Amino acid sequence: MRILGKRIMVTADNVDSERVKDGIVIPKGVVDLQNDGHFVKVLLIGDRVTKFKVGDTVFLPRFSGHPYDYEGQDVIITNEDDIPAIQE
């Protein structure tokens, strides 16, 4: 599969835990409680994506993108501009 334009494919599940800038680890159970979205990994990127690369952890807002089954894995395809934050 090749993603076109400014779209990215991300995992549909939260990443196991998140480490914030100050070194605090947020366990998956706490991340799951957030109503506004969740952190996911970037799997594939389109040919015009400039903000992200494969493997980045990004914040996916609630109800963003289109769910899809890719090689037996639940993924979400969304527009690059719909991702408001990247974890550094």
N, CA, C and O of each residue as an XYZ file, in Angstrom:
352
protein
N       0.849     -1.176      0.000
C       0.000      0.000      0.000
C       0.890      1.234      0.000
O       1.929      1.265      0.659
N       0.476      2.233     -0.736
C       1.174      3.510     -0.764
C       0.185      4.594     -0.375
O      -0.891      4.698     -0.964
N       0.541      5.395      0.608
C      -0.303      6.499      1.064
C      -0.016      7.704      0.176
O       1.142      8.016     -0.100
N      -1.061      8.373     -0.264
C      -0.901      9.496     -1.189
C      -1.115     10.834     -0.491
O      -1.796     10.920      0.530
N      -0.528     11.858     -1.058
C      -0.754     13.221     -0.605
C      -0.248     13.489      0.793
O       0.810     13.002      1.194
N      -1.025     14.278      1.538
C      -0.636     14.688      2.885
C      -1.325     13.831      3.944
O      -1.713     14.329      5.001
N      -1.471     12.549      3.654
C      -2.125     11.643      4.590
C      -1.092     10.779      5.299
O      -0.006     10.528      4.776
N      -1.451     10.326      6.504
C      -0.586      9.419      7.239
C      -1.411      8.258      7.770
O      -2.611      8.395      8.011
N      -0.760      7.113      7.948
C      -1.399      5.951      8.547
C      -0.800      5.766      9.932
O       0.419      5.735     10.094
N      -1.675      5.643     10.933
C      -1.231      5.464     12.306
C      -1.880      4.221     12.891
O      -2.879      3.725     12.371
N      -1.297      3.717     13.991
C      -1.905      2.591     14.693
C      -3.239      3.039     15.266
O      -3.416      4.213     15.591
N      -4.168      2.119     15.389
C      -5.472      2.459     15.954
C      -5.461      2.384     17.469
O      -6.387      2.875     18.116
N      -4.422      1.773     18.052
C      -4.330      1.594     19.499
C      -3.373      2.607     20.112
O      -2.443      3.083     19.461
N      -3.623      2.925     21.379
C      -2.702      3.769     22.133
C      -1.355      3.072     22.243
O      -1.287      1.843     22.278
N      -0.284      3.857     22.296
C       1.017      3.276     22.602
C       1.009      2.908     24.076
O       0.230      3.470     24.846
N       1.865      1.969     24.486
C       1.837      1.426     25.849
C       1.974      2.475     26.940
O       1.239      2.434     27.927
N       2.883      3.398     26.786
C       3.036      4.455     27.781
C       3.690      5.646     27.106
O       4.274      5.522     26.029
N       3.589      6.775     27.733
C       4.149      8.003     27.186
C       5.086      8.628     28.200
O       4.783      8.652     29.393
N       6.210      9.129     27.745
C       7.132      9.833     28.609
C       7.068     11.310     28.221
O       7.389     11.680     27.092
N       6.655     12.135     29.157
C       6.548     13.557     28.881
C       7.907     14.206     29.039
O       8.853     13.552     29.479
N       8.028     15.488     28.687
C       9.295     16.197     28.660
C      10.045     16.116     29.988
O      11.272     16.011     29.993
N       9.332     16.163     31.111
C       9.981     16.143     32.417
C      10.357     14.745     32.876
O      10.860     14.586     33.988
N      10.128     13.718     32.048
C      10.511     12.364     32.386
C       9.435     11.558     33.080
O       9.685     10.423     33.483
N       8.253     12.110     33.229
C       7.148     11.394     33.863
C       6.555     10.421     32.853
O       6.283     10.792     31.712
N       6.357      9.179     33.274
C       5.762      8.169     32.400
C       4.271      8.098     32.688
O       3.861      7.946     33.839
N       3.461      8.208     31.639
C       2.010      8.095     31.763
C       1.630      6.685     31.323
O       1.745      6.374     30.137
N       1.178      5.816     32.240
C       0.814      4.444     31.873
C      -0.345      4.411     30.885
O      -1.143      5.345     30.809
N      -0.422      3.315     30.129
C      -1.460      3.162     29.117
C      -2.857      3.315     29.708
O      -3.725      3.920     29.079
N      -3.089      2.782     30.897
C      -4.407      2.878     31.517
C      -4.861      4.303     31.721
O      -6.051      4.597     31.603
N      -3.944      5.189     32.023
C      -4.292      6.592     32.213
C      -4.514      7.265     30.870
O      -5.425      8.079     30.721
N      -3.687      6.928     29.897
C      -3.850      7.504     28.557
C      -5.212      7.115     27.989
O      -5.842      7.909     27.290
N      -5.676      5.880     28.289
C      -6.969      5.421     27.794
C      -8.131      6.240     28.337
O      -9.195      6.287     27.719
N      -7.944      6.886     29.483
C      -9.021      7.640     30.106
C      -9.251      9.004     29.455
O     -10.269      9.646     29.712
N      -8.336      9.441     28.633
C      -8.480     10.745     28.004
C      -9.634     10.721     27.018
O      -9.777      9.769     26.250
N     -10.459     11.762     27.032
C     -11.607     11.848     26.129
C     -11.274     12.544     24.822
O     -12.013     12.409     23.847
N     -10.190     13.278     24.784
C      -9.917     14.130     23.638
C      -9.058     13.489     22.562
O      -8.826     14.109     21.524
N      -8.581     12.275     22.770
C      -7.752     11.620     21.776
C      -6.753     10.701     22.433
O      -6.860     10.402     23.622
N      -5.755     10.242     21.643
C      -4.746      9.356     22.199
C      -3.458      9.421     21.387
O      -3.430      9.937     20.269
N      -2.387      8.879     21.985
C      -1.088      8.856     21.324
C      -0.962      7.595     20.483
O      -1.320      6.506     20.932
N      -0.455      7.741     19.270
C      -0.328      6.624     18.332
C       1.008      6.718     17.603
O       1.658      7.763     17.614
N       1.410      5.624     16.975
C       2.636      5.586     16.180
C       2.313      5.751     14.697
O       1.316      5.220     14.209
N       3.160      6.488     13.990
C       3.016      6.673     12.549
C       3.591      5.439     11.845
O       4.739      5.061     12.083
N       2.780      4.810     10.970
C       3.201      3.602     10.257
C       3.653      3.891      8.831
O       4.696      3.400      8.400
N       2.881      4.679      8.101
C       3.201      5.039      6.716
C       2.877      6.501      6.509
O       1.999      7.045      7.179
N       3.578      7.145      5.585
C       3.297      8.545      5.282
C       3.134      8.734      3.781
O       3.692      7.981      2.982
N       2.366      9.748      3.410
C       2.163     10.068      2.005
C       3.361     10.784      1.413
O       4.279     11.183      2.130
N       3.343     10.944      0.099
C       4.476     11.527     -0.611
C       4.643     13.033     -0.394
O       5.685     13.582     -0.751
N       3.647     13.718      0.180
C       3.769     15.161      0.429
C       3.791     15.520      1.916
O       3.652     16.691      2.272
N       3.963     14.528      2.778
C       4.001     14.781      4.226
C       5.352     15.385      4.587
O       6.398     14.861      4.202
N       5.325     16.494      5.330
C       6.568     17.173      5.704
C       6.784     17.242      7.208
O       7.913     17.448      7.654
N       5.727     17.075      8.005
C       5.833     17.267      9.452
C       6.236     16.015     10.215
O       6.786     16.127     11.311
N       5.984     14.825      9.677
C       6.167     13.580     10.407
C       6.993     12.587      9.618
O       7.149     12.699      8.402
N       7.526     11.595     10.355
C       8.228     10.481      9.711
C       7.739      9.182     10.334
O       7.162      9.199     11.421
N       7.955      8.081      9.676
C       7.537      6.778     10.177
C       8.198      6.534     11.533
O       9.396      6.762     11.699
N       7.404      6.068     12.502
C       7.915      5.794     13.832
C       7.650      6.892     14.843
O       7.790      6.661     16.044
N       7.270      8.084     14.392
C       6.950      9.177     15.309
C       5.739      8.814     16.165
O       4.857      8.079     15.721
N       5.702      9.329     17.386
C       4.532      9.205     18.249
C       3.795     10.533     18.190
O       4.354     11.579     18.519
N       2.537     10.486     17.768
C       1.747     11.705     17.575
C       0.438     11.615     18.339
O      -0.005     10.526     18.703
N      -0.172     12.756     18.576
C      -1.462     12.813     19.249
C      -2.557     12.828     18.200
O      -2.601     13.721     17.353
N      -3.441     11.843     18.255
C      -4.556     11.745     17.314
C      -5.829     12.192     18.022
O      -6.265     11.523     18.958
N      -6.441     13.303     17.608
C      -7.672     13.765     18.245
C      -8.802     12.753     18.097
O      -8.836     11.956     17.160
N      -9.705     12.810     19.034
C     -10.864     11.929     19.028
C     -11.659     12.110     17.736
O     -11.841     13.238     17.280
N     -12.119     11.048     17.158
C     -12.930     11.024     15.934
C     -12.181     11.479     14.688
O     -12.821     11.851     13.704
N     -10.852     11.464     14.693
C     -10.080     11.859     13.511
C      -9.827     10.661     12.611
O      -9.665      9.538     13.088
N      -9.797     10.903     11.331
C      -9.396      9.897     10.368
C     -10.445      8.846     10.059
O     -11.588      8.900     10.514
N      -9.995      7.880      9.254
C     -10.860      6.800      8.787
C     -10.257      5.460      9.191
O      -9.118      5.174      8.826
N     -10.991      4.627      9.940
C     -10.468      3.316     10.324
C     -10.335      2.403      9.105
O     -11.105      2.494      8.149
N      -9.340      1.525      9.167
C      -9.047      0.655      8.037
C      -8.329     -0.585      8.564
O      -7.584     -0.498      9.541
N      -8.545     -1.739      7.927
C      -7.840     -2.964      8.286
C      -6.707     -3.150      7.290
O      -6.952     -3.417      6.114
N      -5.465     -3.011      7.754
C      -4.288     -3.120      6.898
C      -3.469     -4.325      7.342
O      -2.873     -4.313      8.419
N      -3.440     -5.361      6.517
C      -2.691     -6.589      6.787
C      -3.034     -7.162      8.162
O      -2.151     -7.601      8.899
N      -4.329     -7.154      8.501
C      -4.782     -7.716      9.765
C      -4.621     -6.807     10.969
O      -4.938     -7.211     12.088
N      -4.138     -5.596     10.770
C      -3.943     -4.644     11.858
C      -4.922     -3.489     11.700
O      -5.098     -2.969     10.598
N      -5.563     -3.083     12.803
C      -6.450     -1.923     12.764
C      -5.618     -0.656     12.731
O      -4.794     -0.417     13.613
N      -5.840      0.153     11.708
C      -5.097      1.405     11.546
C      -6.085      2.538     11.268
O      -7.271      2.304     11.033
N      -5.582      3.741     11.300
C      -6.382      4.920     10.964
C      -5.603      5.732      9.944
O      -4.410      5.982     10.117
N      -6.276      6.140      8.888
C      -5.671      7.016      7.887
C      -6.266      8.400      8.092
O      -7.484      8.575      8.073
N      -5.398      9.377      8.288
C      -5.837     10.735      8.569
C      -4.981     11.729      7.812
O      -3.930     11.376      7.278
N      -5.423     12.944      7.769
C      -4.699     14.007      7.099
C      -3.600     14.540      8.015
O      -3.795     14.644      9.226
N      -2.463     14.873      7.448
C      -1.342     15.419      8.219
C      -1.767     16.640      9.045
O      -1.306     16.814     10.173
N      -2.624     17.463      8.502
C      -3.032     18.688      9.188
C      -3.970     18.437     10.370
O      -4.212     19.345     11.165
N      -4.502     17.210     10.497
C      -5.381     16.876     11.621
C      -4.611     16.477     12.878
O      -5.216     16.302     13.936
N      -3.296     16.330     12.784
C      -2.456     15.942     13.923
C      -1.916     17.215     14.576
O      -1.115     17.926     13.969
N      -2.351     17.513     15.821
C      -1.942     18.774     16.446
C      -0.606     18.728     17.190
O      -0.043     19.780     17.495
N      -0.079     17.515     17.493
C       1.134     17.457     18.312
C       1.931     16.217     18.016
O       1.394     15.183     17.617
N       3.246     16.343     18.222
C       4.170     15.227     18.087
C       4.989     15.158     19.369
O       5.395     16.186     19.910
N       5.231     13.941     19.853
C       6.050     13.783     21.053
C       7.513     13.797     20.648
O       7.925     13.074     19.741
N       8.280     14.612     21.317
C       9.727     14.694     21.000
C      10.551     14.026     22.063
O      11.778     13.997     21.967
